[in-house]
Amino acid sequence: MKPILLEIPERFETERLLISNYEEGDGNEFYQLIRSNYDYLREEISEIHTLEEIEDAEEYVRLRRVAWLSRERFVPKIVHRARGRMIGQLWIEPKWDRMIFEIGYFIEEKSQGNGYVTEAVKRMIQFLFTGLDASKLEIHTKASNSRSIGIALRCGFAKEAQLRERGRTSAGEAVDLQIYGLLRREFLQWS
Ligand SMILES: CC(C)(COP(=O)(O)OP(=O)(O)OC[C@H]1O[C@@H](n2cnc3c(N)ncnc32)[C@H](O)[C@@H]1OP(=O)(O)O)[C@@H](O)C(=O)NCCC(=O)NCCS
């Protein structure tokens, strides 16, 4: 299987959201999004520390765009369709040899609590199993991140592991991680 030959759309729509590959010029909007949510995101989204200028953000979105095209990973922006602006991001990391995909996410603080991320993740789950024949999906999260765990559970993932003191806070404190998994056969049973 040659991932580069796979037909993979660059845009997905849900009732409220557009989930799509970054485009050149998105750096400014992405920069505003992360800067205005810096304190809220910095513990979980380590790469935002490196985005000091708009130029860094433009480089970031262009590199993510290229990574999508080369099938290295898929990092779509989440756009609120009615508001016409970016509210978050997904991160999908493939392990092509086993067709396992790890999913990550963030959403701006003021848009939390509306089910947007669950909606986006469910759309990508559907694509990964039906469009890409994924065998398994995983979500890795700090054990203390109850909102992240809530997304995994709402999307039908089962808790598979607690990795003791495997993660680090930004202050260097060791914390437990958890892994949640969704198997292809579970998805097929429920859909
Ligand atoms: C983790 C994170 C993405 C969770 O965001 P979230 O808004 O809680 O998740 P969702 O968008 O799926 O919304 C779910 C919430 O909306 C509520 N909700 C409202 N309408 C809903 C709907 N139509 N469908 C589903 N949930 C809905 C749910 O009840 C839930 O609220 P609750 O947790 O108080 O019960 C967010 O906290 C975040 O970006 N944190 C910083 C980055 C981070 O931690 N990323 C994860 C690293 S592993």
The ligand as an SDF file (V2000), in Angstrom:
LIG
                    3D

 48 50  0  0  0  0  0  0  0  0999 V2000
  -10.0730   18.7980   25.0790 C   0  0  0  0  0  0  0  0  0  0  0  0
  -11.0360   19.7860   24.4060 C   0  0  0  0  0  0  0  0  0  0  0  0
  -10.8590   19.7210   22.8910 C   0  0  0  0  0  0  0  0  0  0  0  0
  -12.4670   19.4100   24.8060 C   0  0  0  0  0  0  0  0  0  0  0  0
  -13.3700   20.3740   24.3080 O   0  0  0  0  0  0  0  0  0  0  0  0
  -14.9350   20.2320   24.5870 P   0  0  0  0  0  0  0  0  0  0  0  0
  -15.5930   21.4630   24.1230 O   0  0  0  0  0  0  0  0  0  0  0  0
  -15.1660   19.7640   25.9840 O   0  0  0  0  0  0  0  0  0  0  0  0
  -15.3700   19.0010   23.6330 O   0  0  0  0  0  0  0  0  0  0  0  0
  -16.6140   19.0190   22.6450 P   0  0  0  0  0  0  0  0  0  0  0  0
  -16.4600   20.1470   21.6790 O   0  0  0  0  0  0  0  0  0  0  0  0
  -16.7680   17.6720   22.1000 O   0  0  0  0  0  0  0  0  0  0  0  0
  -17.8260   19.4000   23.5990 O   0  0  0  0  0  0  0  0  0  0  0  0
  -18.2790   18.4880   24.5780 C   0  0  0  0  0  0  0  0  0  0  0  0
  -19.0450   19.2560   25.6310 C   0  0  0  0  0  0  0  0  0  0  0  0
  -20.1200   19.9370   25.0070 O   0  0  0  0  0  0  0  0  0  0  0  0
  -21.3770   19.4460   25.5020 C   0  0  0  0  0  0  0  0  0  0  0  0
  -22.2710   19.4290   24.3430 N   0  0  0  0  0  0  0  0  0  0  0  0
  -23.1540   20.4240   24.0690 C   0  0  0  0  0  0  0  0  0  0  0  0
  -23.7740   20.1570   22.9030 N   0  0  0  0  0  0  0  0  0  0  0  0
  -23.2750   18.9820   22.4530 C   0  0  0  0  0  0  0  0  0  0  0  0
  -23.5280   18.2170   21.2930 C   0  0  0  0  0  0  0  0  0  0  0  0
  -24.4160   18.6020   20.3510 N   0  0  0  0  0  0  0  0  0  0  0  0
  -22.8210   17.0710   21.1140 N   0  0  0  0  0  0  0  0  0  0  0  0
  -21.9130   16.6650   22.0370 C   0  0  0  0  0  0  0  0  0  0  0  0
  -21.6300   17.3620   23.1580 N   0  0  0  0  0  0  0  0  0  0  0  0
  -22.3170   18.5280   23.3630 C   0  0  0  0  0  0  0  0  0  0  0  0
  -21.0590   18.1030   26.1110 C   0  0  0  0  0  0  0  0  0  0  0  0
  -21.9790   17.7490   27.1050 O   0  0  0  0  0  0  0  0  0  0  0  0
  -19.6720   18.3590   26.6740 C   0  0  0  0  0  0  0  0  0  0  0  0
  -19.7600   19.1410   27.8210 O   0  0  0  0  0  0  0  0  0  0  0  0
  -19.3640   18.5290   29.2730 P   0  0  0  0  0  0  0  0  0  0  0  0
  -17.9250   18.0640   29.1500 O   0  0  0  0  0  0  0  0  0  0  0  0
  -19.5300   19.6960   30.1730 O   0  0  0  0  0  0  0  0  0  0  0  0
  -20.3080   17.3930   29.4700 O   0  0  0  0  0  0  0  0  0  0  0  0
  -10.7720   21.2470   24.8970 C   0  0  0  0  0  0  0  0  0  0  0  0
  -10.9360   21.2860   26.2800 O   0  0  0  0  0  0  0  0  0  0  0  0
   -9.3680   21.7290   24.5500 C   0  0  0  0  0  0  0  0  0  0  0  0
   -9.1240   22.1610   23.4240 O   0  0  0  0  0  0  0  0  0  0  0  0
   -8.4630   21.6850   25.5460 N   0  0  0  0  0  0  0  0  0  0  0  0
   -7.0850   22.1580   25.3290 C   0  0  0  0  0  0  0  0  0  0  0  0
   -6.3090   21.2200   24.4050 C   0  0  0  0  0  0  0  0  0  0  0  0
   -6.3920   19.7730   24.8260 C   0  0  0  0  0  0  0  0  0  0  0  0
   -6.4590   19.4440   25.9950 O   0  0  0  0  0  0  0  0  0  0  0  0
   -6.3810   18.8740   23.8260 N   0  0  0  0  0  0  0  0  0  0  0  0
   -6.4190   17.4370   24.0510 C   0  0  0  0  0  0  0  0  0  0  0  0
   -5.0500   16.8900   24.1850 C   0  0  0  0  0  0  0  0  0  0  0  0
   -5.1290   15.1040   24.3480 S   0  0  0  0  0  0  0  0  0  0  0  0
  1  2  1  0
  2  3  1  0
  2  4  1  0
  2 36  1  0
  4  5  1  0
  5  6  1  0
  6  7  2  0
  6  8  1  0
  6  9  1  0
  9 10  1  0
 10 11  2  0
 10 12  1  0
 10 13  1  0
 13 14  1  0
 14 15  1  0
 15 16  1  0
 15 30  1  0
 16 17  1  0
 17 18  1  0
 17 28  1  0
 18 19  1  0
 18 27  1  0
 19 20  2  0
 20 21  1  0
 21 22  1  0
 21 27  2  0
 22 23  1  0
 22 24  2  0
 24 25  1  0
 25 26  2  0
 26 27  1  0
 28 29  1  0
 28 30  1  0
 30 31  1  0
 31 32  1  0
 32 33  2  0
 32 34  1  0
 32 35  1  0
 36 37  1  0
 36 38  1  0
 38 39  2  0
 38 40  1  0
 40 41  1  0
 41 42  1  0
 42 43  1  0
 43 44  2  0
 43 45  1  0
 45 46  1  0
 46 47  1  0
 47 48  1  0
M  END
$$$$
